[in-house]
Structures are given as structure tokens and as C-alpha cells.
Amino acid sequence: MARVPRFHPLFTNDVLRSADWYEGKTIGLGVDFTFWIEKGIHELLDDPERRSNIHYGFRYWPIPRFPHLILYDLTPFEVLVFGVMHPSQEPDQWISRRGPHGKD
């Protein structure tokens, strides 16, 4: 049985903020960024166990062409998608999305 995706409420904000930044650098680059995020989400949901855990208990899905990661975790029934992060960013905001006990 496939796991059901559940997106953190701030996931879309992460994507739009990064897409706006890229669009401000080069016209069309923000659209390209959102395409690769959507593609990454589809691939992630097709095979969510393909990636290993990283330091803060998140799994990650790298985005081709862009230095960003989709941060997620698994439960027996869900794929919990926490956000989109550039590796140079401090992970505190995504860690806090997991909730007080380490899980959302």
C-alpha cells in the first residue's frame, strides 16, 4: 500500500520564496525551479525509501540543476514533506517543523 503524502503548511512558501529568488536572477529560472521541485516530489512519492536519513532525522531528495533538498520523513502510512532547503541555510526552521517530540 502506497503512503499518503502530507505537506507541511510552509512547504509551498519555501518553494515560492526560492522560485521568486531565482526568477529575480534570470527570467524563467523560477519556473524551471518549480518544475524540478514538482518532478522531485513525484519521484520521491514513487520511491520514498530510496534516500537515507541525514543528521537531523530527515530524509532528503536532491533537486537536479538546483542546490536544494526536499526534506521529508516516513511513517508507516505517510510521506511527511517538511520543506525545501538550500544546504547553506541553517536547518533550525525545518527542525522546528517536526514538532516538540522530533516528529510532526
Phi and psi restraints in degrees (value plus and minus 20) as a CYANA .aco file:
   2 ALA   PHI     -92.3   -52.3
   2 ALA   PSI     126.4   166.4
   3 ARG   PHI     -97.0   -57.0
   3 ARG   PSI     127.3   167.3
   4 VAL   PHI    -107.2   -67.2
   4 VAL   PSI     113.0   153.0
   5 PRO   PHI     -96.7   -56.7
   5 PRO   PSI     121.7   161.7
   6 ARG   PHI    -155.3  -115.3
   6 ARG   PSI     101.3   141.3
   7 PHE   PHI    -120.8   -80.8
   7 PHE   PSI     115.4   155.4
   8 HIS   PHI     -81.1   -41.1
   8 HIS   PSI     124.2   164.2
   9 PRO   PHI     -76.9   -36.9
   9 PRO   PSI     -44.1    -4.1
  10 LEU   PHI    -112.6   -72.6
  10 LEU   PSI     -19.7    20.3
  11 PHE   PHI     -77.5   -37.5
  11 PHE   PSI     -70.7   -30.7
  12 THR   PHI     -79.6   -39.6
  12 THR   PSI     -58.5   -18.5
  13 ASN   PHI     -81.1   -41.1
  13 ASN   PSI     -62.3   -22.3
  14 ASP   PHI     -77.8   -37.8
  14 ASP   PSI     -67.4   -27.4
  15 VAL   PHI     -84.3   -44.3
  15 VAL   PSI     -67.7   -27.7
  16 LEU   PHI     -85.8   -45.8
  16 LEU   PSI     -58.3   -18.3
  17 ARG   PHI     -82.9   -42.9
  17 ARG   PSI     -65.0   -25.0
  18 SER   PHI     -88.7   -48.7
  18 SER   PSI     -60.9   -20.9
  19 ALA   PHI     -82.2   -42.2
  19 ALA   PSI     -61.8   -21.8
  20 ASP   PHI     -81.5   -41.5
  20 ASP   PSI     -61.0   -21.0
  21 TRP   PHI     -81.8   -41.8
  21 TRP   PSI     -67.8   -27.8
  22 TYR   PHI     -84.1   -44.1
  22 TYR   PSI     -60.2   -20.2
  23 GLU   PHI     -83.3   -43.3
  23 GLU   PSI     -54.2   -14.2
  24 GLY   PHI     -88.1   -48.1
  24 GLY   PSI     -43.3    -3.3
  25 LYS   PHI    -103.4   -63.4
  25 LYS   PSI     -63.5   -23.5
  26 THR   PHI    -169.8  -129.8
  26 THR   PSI     107.1   147.1
  27 ILE   PHI     -78.0   -38.0
  27 ILE   PSI     109.9   149.9
  28 GLY   PHI      74.4   114.4
  28 GLY   PSI     -38.4     1.6
  29 LEU   PHI     -90.0   -50.0
  29 LEU   PSI     -53.5   -13.5
  30 GLY   PHI     -86.1   -46.1
  30 GLY   PSI     -58.4   -18.4
  31 VAL   PHI     -84.7   -44.7
  31 VAL   PSI     -62.0   -22.0
  32 ASP   PHI     -81.3   -41.3
  32 ASP   PSI     -61.5   -21.5
  33 PHE   PHI     -79.5   -39.5
  33 PHE   PSI     -68.1   -28.1
  34 THR   PHI     -85.0   -45.0
  34 THR   PSI     -54.2   -14.2
  35 PHE   PHI     -78.5   -38.5
  35 PHE   PSI     -68.2   -28.2
  36 TRP   PHI     -88.6   -48.6
  36 TRP   PSI     -51.9   -11.9
  37 ILE   PHI     -85.5   -45.5
  37 ILE   PSI     -67.4   -27.4
  38 GLU   PHI     -80.2   -40.2
  38 GLU   PSI     -62.9   -22.9
  39 LYS   PHI     -81.8   -41.8
  39 LYS   PSI     -63.4   -23.4
  40 GLY   PHI     -81.6   -41.6
  40 GLY   PSI     -60.9   -20.9
  41 ILE   PHI     -82.1   -42.1
  41 ILE   PSI     -64.5   -24.5
  42 HIS   PHI     -81.9   -41.9
  42 HIS   PSI     -63.9   -23.9
  43 GLU   PHI     -84.9   -44.9
  43 GLU   PSI     -63.0   -23.0
  44 LEU   PHI     -78.8   -38.8
  44 LEU   PSI     -66.9   -26.9
  45 LEU   PHI     -88.3   -48.3
  45 LEU   PSI     -46.9    -6.9
  46 ASP   PHI     -91.2   -51.2
  46 ASP   PSI     -52.3   -12.3
  47 ASP   PHI    -169.3  -129.3
  47 ASP   PSI      47.4    87.4
  48 PRO   PHI     -87.5   -47.5
  48 PRO   PSI     -38.7     1.3
  49 GLU   PHI    -106.9   -66.9
  49 GLU   PSI     -18.1    21.9
  50 ARG   PHI     -87.7   -47.7
  50 ARG   PSI     -47.6    -7.6
  51 ARG   PHI    -119.1   -79.1
  51 ARG   PSI     129.4   169.4
  52 SER   PHI    -112.2   -72.2
  52 SER   PSI     147.6   187.6
  53 ASN   PHI     -90.9   -50.9
  53 ASN   PSI     132.8   172.8
  54 ILE   PHI    -135.8   -95.8
  54 ILE   PSI    -196.0  -156.0
  55 HIS   PHI     -71.9   -31.9
  55 HIS   PSI     -57.8   -17.8
  56 TYR   PHI    -119.3   -79.3
  56 TYR   PSI      -0.1    39.9
  57 GLY   PHI      63.3   103.3
  57 GLY   PSI     -15.2    24.8
  58 PHE   PHI    -113.1   -73.1
  58 PHE   PSI     130.2   170.2
  59 ARG   PHI    -110.7   -70.7
  59 ARG   PSI     142.2   182.2
  60 TYR   PHI    -159.3  -119.3
  60 TYR   PSI     130.8   170.8
  61 TRP   PHI    -144.5  -104.5
  61 TRP   PSI      90.8   130.8
  62 PRO   PHI     -90.3   -50.3
  62 PRO   PSI     128.8   168.8
  63 ILE   PHI    -122.4   -82.4
  63 ILE   PSI      99.8   139.8
  64 PRO   PHI     -78.9   -38.9
  64 PRO   PSI     123.7   163.7
  65 ARG   PHI      56.0    96.0
  65 ARG   PSI     -37.7     2.3
  66 PHE   PHI    -148.2  -108.2
  66 PHE   PSI     121.5   161.5
  67 PRO   PHI    -103.4   -63.4
  67 PRO   PSI      41.1    81.1
  68 HIS   PHI    -150.2  -110.2
  68 HIS   PSI     137.5   177.5
  69 LEU   PHI    -146.4  -106.4
  69 LEU   PSI     119.8   159.8
  70 ILE   PHI    -109.9   -69.9
  70 ILE   PSI     102.5   142.5
  71 LEU   PHI    -116.1   -76.1
  71 LEU   PSI     110.4   150.4
  72 TYR   PHI    -171.3  -131.3
  72 TYR   PSI     151.5   191.5
  73 ASP   PHI    -166.0  -126.0
  73 ASP   PSI     148.8   188.8
  74 LEU   PHI    -143.0  -103.0
  74 LEU   PSI     122.9   162.9
  75 THR   PHI    -138.3   -98.3
  75 THR   PSI     154.0   194.0
  76 PRO   PHI     -78.2   -38.2
  76 PRO   PSI     -45.0    -5.0
  77 PHE   PHI    -140.2  -100.2
  77 PHE   PSI     -29.2    10.8
  78 GLU   PHI    -155.1  -115.1
  78 GLU   PSI     135.3   175.3
  79 VAL   PHI    -127.7   -87.7
  79 VAL   PSI      92.7   132.7
  80 LEU   PHI    -113.7   -73.7
  80 LEU   PSI      92.5   132.5
  81 VAL   PHI    -120.3   -80.3
  81 VAL   PSI      95.2   135.2
  82 PHE   PHI    -111.4   -71.4
  82 PHE   PSI     -54.5   -14.5
  83 GLY   PHI     151.3   191.3
  83 GLY   PSI    -198.3  -158.3
  84 VAL   PHI    -139.7   -99.7
  84 VAL   PSI     106.9   146.9
  85 MET   PHI    -151.3  -111.3
  85 MET   PSI     117.1   157.1
  86 HIS   PHI    -103.0   -63.0
  86 HIS   PSI     114.2   154.2
  87 PRO   PHI     -78.4   -38.4
  87 PRO   PSI     -39.0     1.0
  88 SER   PHI    -101.0   -61.0
  88 SER   PSI     -30.6     9.4
  89 GLN   PHI    -100.1   -60.1
  89 GLN   PSI     131.0   171.0
  90 GLU   PHI     -91.0   -51.0
  90 GLU   PSI     115.3   155.3
  91 PRO   PHI     -99.9   -59.9
  91 PRO   PSI     -19.7    20.3
  92 ASP   PHI     -74.9   -34.9
  92 ASP   PSI     -63.2   -23.2
  93 GLN   PHI     -85.0   -45.0
  93 GLN   PSI     -53.6   -13.6
  94 TRP   PHI     -97.5   -57.5
  94 TRP   PSI     -56.2   -16.2
  95 ILE   PHI     -81.1   -41.1
  95 ILE   PSI     -61.0   -21.0
  96 SER   PHI     -86.8   -46.8
  96 SER   PSI     -42.0    -2.0
  97 ARG   PHI     -90.2   -50.2
  97 ARG   PSI     -36.5     3.5
  98 ARG   PHI     -94.9   -54.9
  98 ARG   PSI     -34.7     5.3
  99 GLY   PHI      74.3   114.3
  99 GLY   PSI     154.1   194.1
 100 PRO   PHI     -88.9   -48.9
 100 PRO   PSI     -38.3     1.7
 101 HIS   PHI    -130.7   -90.7
 101 HIS   PSI      -1.6    38.4
 102 GLY   PHI      67.4   107.4
 102 GLY   PSI     -28.2    11.8
 103 LYS   PHI    -151.8  -111.8
 103 LYS   PSI     125.2   165.2
